[in-house]
Amino acid sequence: MPAQWTDRAFAKVAQIVTRHAGLKIPEYRFREVESAVRKEMSARGLGSIGDYAALLERDDIALSDLVSDLTVGESYFFRAKAQFDLIRDRIVPELLRDRPERHVLRVWSAGCAGGEEPYSLAMMFEEMGLAGRSFILATDISRPALEKARRATYGAWSLRGASLQLARRYVRSVGKRYEVLPRFRKRVRFDYLNLAEDAYPSMANGTFGVDLILCRNVLIYFEAQVVALVARRLFESLAEGGWLLLGASDPPLGQLAPFEVLWTGAGLVSRRPPRHEQAARGQRAPARPSPPPPGAAQAAPPSALQQARQAYARADYRAAMGALRDAVDSPEAAGLFVRAAA
Ligand SMILES: C[S@@+](CC[C@H](N)C(=O)[O-])C[C@H]1O[C@@H](n2cnc3c(N)ncnc32)[C@H](O)[C@@H]1O
């Protein structure tokens, strides 16, 4: 039987959240939303869901607190390593080749969660000798996530798998936790930015003329019409020849904005065509992905979730967590992981 709200006023709250943050709230999240709402209501001493919904309409902080409760902040250092390899081996060399000498690379981690992604970029840029030639902006809608990012101290889970080895030289142990070395903290600017709002592109907040945007594992949580808006705004935020990397489970944007879609060793990636190519394309028709080169390995279908579902069903929680170790990329996977861990 499809899930129902236990009180119709919850539907109003969900609507406000979707309108504000673009988040879709499918039925399987109804209970989670209700318990987040109850938590926020009790923190504010409110007894009526209707009153709480009215509060959300007029109080930005209350709305921001609820949205933060409902976002999935899962991330880890050097997540989807193949994309970092692509940045190092192709994207950055091509950008440096095509930009003027002394150009400072402008990179934006949009939906940066607790900062693991932008710090990984900062670490890799230092390895590439680009510490002084890169500007990294990292934004998120969740203020607690931004606070965590600025603290730059992480548990082992953020450095799981190969992440610790990759980041080892750039963090120091503090008890059971790891602290990102101070110099990297200075190289990333963390700011609040709601991708569902019309706040970008903008020179004022650094989201204009960007060479590389990482917006990974964010759009998967958005309503389709918000994805379409975000696609166009991200396109406009890119400099000509600028690149956009999405997560493996994110919706493709090739039909939503005139991106050039390229097949790479890290899967499909999008690029704002360089000026001369845009002119040649005339109408700027949305791009179709170029076919994979003969013999290229197709990106593996995400079977980890399936394996995890099966392991969970037979109560093998360790196997379920193992299967999801590198694939907590969807609300279902995140929920399954949390249940398996419990
Ligand atoms: C799963 S994390 C992805 C973190 C990182 N990009 C990665 O791939 O590891 C999704 C992030 O998107 C953020 N987010 C969700 N809705 C957003 C919005 N409307 N604007 C900006 N960030 C949003 C969440 O707060 C969360 O930190």
Ligand as a Chemical Component Dictionary entry (heavy atoms), coordinates in Angstrom:
data_LIG
# 
_chem_comp.id                   LIG 
_chem_comp.type                 NON-POLYMER 
_chem_comp.pdbx_formal_charge   0 
_chem_comp.three_letter_code    LIG 
# 
loop_
_chem_comp_atom.comp_id 
_chem_comp_atom.atom_id 
_chem_comp_atom.alt_atom_id 
_chem_comp_atom.type_symbol 
_chem_comp_atom.charge 
_chem_comp_atom.model_Cartn_x 
_chem_comp_atom.model_Cartn_y 
_chem_comp_atom.model_Cartn_z 
_chem_comp_atom.pdbx_ordinal 
LIG C1  C1  C 0  25.150 13.460 -1.195 1  
LIG S1  S1  S 1  25.813 15.056 -0.886 2  
LIG C2  C2  C 0  27.008 15.176 -2.168 3  
LIG C3  C3  C 0  28.338 15.646 -1.661 4  
LIG C4  C4  C 0  29.448 15.628 -2.697 5  
LIG N1  N1  N 0  29.121 16.441 -3.831 6  
LIG C5  C5  C 0  29.750 14.219 -3.121 7  
LIG O1  O1  O 0  29.430 13.822 -4.231 8  
LIG O2  O2  O -1 30.323 13.480 -2.320 9  
LIG C6  C6  C 0  24.497 16.115 -1.457 10 
LIG C7  C7  C 0  24.647 17.541 -0.967 11 
LIG O3  O3  O 0  23.757 18.376 -1.719 12 
LIG C8  C8  C 0  23.286 19.376 -0.858 13 
LIG N2  N2  N 0  22.051 19.966 -1.397 14 
LIG C9  C9  C 0  20.818 19.427 -1.433 15 
LIG N3  N3  N 0  19.945 20.311 -1.943 16 
LIG C10 C10 C 0  20.652 21.421 -2.255 17 
LIG C11 C11 C 0  20.305 22.678 -2.815 18 
LIG N4  N4  N 0  19.043 22.980 -3.150 19 
LIG N5  N5  N 0  21.279 23.588 -2.990 20 
LIG C12 C12 C 0  22.555 23.306 -2.634 21 
LIG N6  N6  N 0  22.947 22.141 -2.096 22 
LIG C13 C13 C 0  21.997 21.202 -1.908 23 
LIG C14 C14 C 0  23.062 18.642 0.453  24 
LIG O4  O4  O 0  22.997 19.523 1.554  25 
LIG C15 C15 C 0  24.257 17.702 0.495  26 
LIG O5  O5  O 0  25.312 18.263 1.219  27 
# 
loop_
_chem_comp_bond.comp_id 
_chem_comp_bond.atom_id_1 
_chem_comp_bond.atom_id_2 
_chem_comp_bond.value_order 
_chem_comp_bond.pdbx_ordinal 
LIG C1  S1  SING 1  
LIG S1  C2  SING 2  
LIG S1  C6  SING 3  
LIG C2  C3  SING 4  
LIG C3  C4  SING 5  
LIG C4  N1  SING 6  
LIG C4  C5  SING 7  
LIG C5  O1  DOUB 8  
LIG C5  O2  SING 9  
LIG C6  C7  SING 10 
LIG C7  O3  SING 11 
LIG C7  C15 SING 12 
LIG O3  C8  SING 13 
LIG C8  N2  SING 14 
LIG C8  C14 SING 15 
LIG N2  C9  SING 16 
LIG N2  C13 SING 17 
LIG C9  N3  DOUB 18 
LIG N3  C10 SING 19 
LIG C10 C11 SING 20 
LIG C10 C13 DOUB 21 
LIG C11 N4  SING 22 
LIG C11 N5  DOUB 23 
LIG N5  C12 SING 24 
LIG C12 N6  DOUB 25 
LIG N6  C13 SING 26 
LIG C14 O4  SING 27 
LIG C14 C15 SING 28 
LIG C15 O5  SING 29 
# 
